[in-house]
Amino acid sequence: MIDESKGFTLVRTFAATPEQVWTAWTDPDAAAQWFHPEGATTPRESVEMDVRVGGRYTYTMVNDEDGTEVVTAGVYREVSPFERLAFTWGDPHSDPDDAPVVTLVLATTDAGTQLTFDLRGAEGAKGDNFFYDGWDSALNVLDSFLQDDSHRSTTAQK
């Protein structure tokens, strides 16, 4: 089992609806556009998502500079559309019970949607160039994605 005393929380507010933020996390087409830190990409063909409790997901991040690939996978533990999503996050070949757990909580605000991102089971701190900084950077990419009007009509229809 993971050590839940290890972890960190990031809170962001996005100028988007909870439905748009939810779709960014649960639709493979949307996730491929942002599910990576700055300086990386996520090939669409690498993203698979079965968004239901017990369902699995997998994706590959590719470093833009050197082409290094990192494959990540997990199992969904909680799925409450537009409100809460929890999933394990780690090596696709490891036991999901030993993987860190990410929990997302979405809340409507006057400015859009507040996302509380909580990761348990791994150390992380600003400036670590690893878990914390990677997710902080990925949320920057998510913010840019959500601000890009070209995807909104597509995600609004899903």
ABEGO torsion letter per residue (X at the ends): XBBAABEBBBBBBBBBBAAAAAAAAABAAAAAAABBBBGBBBBAAABBBBBBBGBBBBBBBBBAAAGBBBBBBBBBABBBBGABBBBBBEBAABBAAABBBBBBBBBBBAAEBBBBBBBBGBBBBBGAGBAAAAAAAAAAAAAAAAABAAAAAAAAAX
